């Protein structure tokens, strides 16, 4: 334990590796960017090797950085889970509903809407969990699973919330420039999301093949989660496949623009699954989710 660096350095490093830039990490941690840079330098001095390759833009994790990032993410995750377990043990009388959903669904659809739920049901607490596998399941301790796919799950009771469509999206200025230049999706810069757990999500290869668009393989930035990729498109670095439930609000707000006539229906939807005998609080939450889904 004596060889461990200060916890704040590890927390700062985790924020940089998760959000993809020192600027975004500083905003999330509510500190200055120089403070983040100094913390990263102190951690690299403690470890004795560079954790980021600064010769490329944006900077990328080195092999050592990847190793430490996984360890820190898992360690902080276990600490957070343990703290939640401790709180749960001391909140037996509190009314709670635990929801499992994908990271994108949690970040861009559910969490922004929860203040409306709390306004209607202030006595209820909603715990949101986004599994690392990006495959929410109705496991012990989970009251509601919000899942993406084609249905067919056997446990509990499942009902369809809304049909999902995908469409390339990007920063308005980038989309306008590409269209003005006469660029097509065969030439536009692309942002990819790839990790071992997201094979059930359509990628650019699936989309381009379904649309009959020929494009050389390779090229474009690659991120391992949707949140990091979304930040890249806000910065105007390329186009990303947008799911209506995830990028729809940003499009309505004018922060993103859909590629003209780019929508594609893959026959997938979002579903809600509950136990066969759900609690009254679970039923209240699901009824609210149905109403929220009706506005998608």
Secondary structure, DSSP 8 states (H G I E B T S, - for coil): -TT---HHHHHHHHHHHHHSSHHHHHHHHTS-HHHHHHHHHHHHHHHTS-SEETTSSS-EE-HHHHHHHHHHHHHHHHHHHHHHHHHHHT-TTSEEEEEE--HHHIIIIIHHHHHHHHHH-TTEEEEEE--TTS-----TT-SEEEEEES----SSEEEEEEE--EEEEE-HHHHHHHHHTT--TTTS-BEEE--TT-TTS--HHHHHHHHT----S--SEEESSHHHHHHHHHTTS-BEEEEHHHHHHHHHHTSSEE-TT--B--S-EEEEEE-TT--HHHHHHHHHHHHHHTT-
